[in-house]
Amino acid sequence: MTQTSEIRDVAAIDLGSNSFHMVVARVVDQDLQLVSRHKQRVRLASGLDGQKNLDNAAIERGLECLAMFAERIQGFEEHNVRIAATHTLRQANNAHIFLQRAREILPFPIEIIPGVEEARLIYLGVAHTQPESDSKLVVDIGGGSTEMIIGHGFEPSLINSKQMGCVSYTKRFFANGKLSQTNFTKAILAAEQKLESIASRYKKKGWDIAFGSSGTIKAIREVLIGLGYADGIVTAKRLEKLVNKLCEWPTIEEIDLPGLAPERQPVFAAGVAILCAIFKDLKLTEMHFSEGALREGLLFEMEDGFKRADIRMRTTENLASKHLVDLEHAARVKGQAKAFLEQVHAQLGIKPKSELFDLLEWSALLHEVGLSISLQAFHRHSAYILKHTYMPGFNREQQGVLAMLVRFQRKALKLHEMEELTLFKRKQIVGLIRLLRLAILLHGQRSDEPLPELTLSIDGDKWALTCDEENWLDNNKLLHADLTTEQEYWRSAEWELHF
C-alpha cells in the first residue's frame, strides 16, 4: 500500500519600502517547491512625510498591490500564509490605518517585524537557497533599511539592521535628481558613519563568502553584466567604475545603463553609494548575488512550522536566564495562568491552541525580568525590556503584547496607555491581563505548597474565583488582603472580582 504525500500550498509576502513581493510554494512532504514569484513596485517609502505619516497615494498603491496578491492566494488557509512588513511600516505613525484597510482586502494577519528579525529571516532565506558554505556574510539593501548578518549554516551569529536604504538615501542625497561626485561622496560618507559602530565586530568575526540579496544588489549585478562583467560578481573596483559611470549623466532621469530596469532607475545611485560604503568599511573584496531573501526566509520557517515555536521558546528561556528569573516561581505562575485560560478561553473569544495561549505563558515566564534592574516599579522595567530587546522569532506586535501584559501585571490599571493592536483584539489582551494578574497574585507568597483546585468563571465584566476547599481564604489572610486590594484596582477599571 503506497503512502500518499501531504501536499499543501504556502505563500510568503514581504511588504518592503520600495516593492511588495510574494512567493508561492508547494510543500510535498518535507520538500519545498517554488511555484511562482510576484513583484510590484509600490514605492511606499516615498509616501512618508516629515511627520512620518504615509500619504493617501502611497496607501492606495499598497492596497492595489495587495488586491492583486489576494487573487492569487484566494482559498489559502491562514496558517499557510505569512505576511511581513518592514522598515516603512515600522516607521509610519499611521501604519495601523494601512493594516486595517489591508485586512479588508487580504484576510490574513500582517506582522510588522523589527529590523533585526527581518535580518534573521533574510539570512534564513539566503542560507536555504545557497549551496552549503562555511561562514557567510549576507547584505540586503532595502528601500529604508540595510540588514547585515554573519552566520554559519542556518544559524545567524551577528545581526544588525541600519536605517539607511535606497529610497531614504535618494531623498537625502539625490533629492534634486542631480548626479555628481559630491553627492556620491556625501551619501557614501553618511553610510560609513552608520556602519562605524559595527564594522570592527564584523571584520573581527570574519566570513568565507559574501552574498547580497534583494533588489538593490540584484540591479547592480545586472548592470555589471550589461557592462561586460559576465560573472556578475560585485567587486570594489567595479563599484568605483560604476560610480564614475553614473557621474557621466547630469541627472538620474538621464541614466542609460544596460541591464537597469526603468523602475529601479530612480533609486539606483543611492543603492550603489550604500554598497560602496559597506565594501569600504568591511574591507570587502567581492560579493555574490543570492536569489533568497526575506520572503524565502518566511517560507522556509513556515514550512517547518515547529521551528518558529522552538525559536521563540529558546528566546524566552534565554531571556529568563539572562535576567536571573526565579524559574520555579515563574513556572507556577505560568501553570496557573494557562489553567485559568483553559477554563475561560471561550468567553474571552480565544480559540483553543491560539497563539494567545503561548503569549500568556511567555509573559508569565518573563514577568519578573525587570527585577534585574530594580524592585521599584519592576513591572515597568519588565515591559521596557520586553519591548526593546531583540527577541528572535517575535514580530513587533507580539513583543508589544508581552510588554503590555507584564506592564499591567500589578498596581493601577492605566489601560489608556495600551497600544493600538492589529493582529489581536483589545478585548482578548485585556482578558489576558486579568488572568496574569490573578495568577501572579495567587502565587505571591512564593510557597512550595500547591494551591487548592480553583475555578474561574466569567459573566461579562464580572469574574468569580471559587475553591472547593471551604474557608480556604480564612487560612490565607495575606492572600485575602491581596485579593481585596486587587478588587479595588479592578473597580477603578469598571471590572468586578468576586471570591
HELIX and SHEET records of a PDB file:
HELIX    1   1 ALA A   45  GLY A   47  5                                   3    
HELIX    2   2 ASN A   56  ARG A   72  1                                  17    
HELIX    3   3 GLU A   78  ASN A   80  5                                   3    
HELIX    4   4 HIS A   87  GLN A   91  1                                   5    
HELIX    5   5 ALA A   95  ILE A  105  1                                  11    
HELIX    6   6 GLY A  115  THR A  129  1                                  15    
HELIX    7   7 CYS A  166  PHE A  173  1                                   8    
HELIX    8   8 GLN A  181  LYS A  205  1                                  25    
HELIX    9   9 SER A  214  GLY A  226  1                                  13    
HELIX   10  10 ALA A  236  LEU A  246  1                                  11    
HELIX   11  11 ILE A  252  GLU A  254  5                                   3    
HELIX   12  12 GLN A  265  ASP A  281  1                                  17    
HELIX   13  13 LEU A  294  GLU A  303  1                                  10    
HELIX   14  14 GLY A  305  LYS A  322  1                                  18    
HELIX   15  15 LEU A  327  VAL A  344  1                                  18    
HELIX   16  16 GLU A  355  LEU A  366  1                                  12    
HELIX   17  17 VAL A  369  SER A  372  5                                   4    
HELIX   18  18 PHE A  378  HIS A  388  1                                  11    
HELIX   19  19 ARG A  396  ARG A  407  1                                  12    
HELIX   20  20 LEU A  415  GLU A  417  5                                   3    
HELIX   21  21 ARG A  426  LEU A  442  1                                  17    
HELIX   22  22 LYS A  477  SER A  492  1                                  16    
SHEET    1   A 5 ASP A  31  ARG A  41  0                                        
SHEET    2   A 5 SER A  19  VAL A  28 -1                                        
SHEET    3   A 5 ILE A   7  LEU A  15 -1                                        
SHEET    4   A 5 VAL A  81  ALA A  85  1                                        
SHEET    5   A 5 ILE A 110  ILE A 112  1                                        
SHEET    1   B 6 GLU A 155  LYS A 162  0                                        
SHEET    2   B 6 THR A 146  HIS A 152 -1                                        
SHEET    3   B 6 SER A 135  ILE A 141 -1                                        
SHEET    4   B 6 ILE A 209  SER A 213  1                                        
SHEET    5   B 6 GLU A 286  SER A 290  1                                        
SHEET    6   B 6 VAL A 234  THR A 235 -1                                        
SHEET    1   C 3 LEU A 454  ASP A 459  0                                        
SHEET    2   C 3 LYS A 462  CYS A 467 -1                                        
SHEET    3   C 3 GLU A 496  HIS A 498  1                                        
END                                                                             
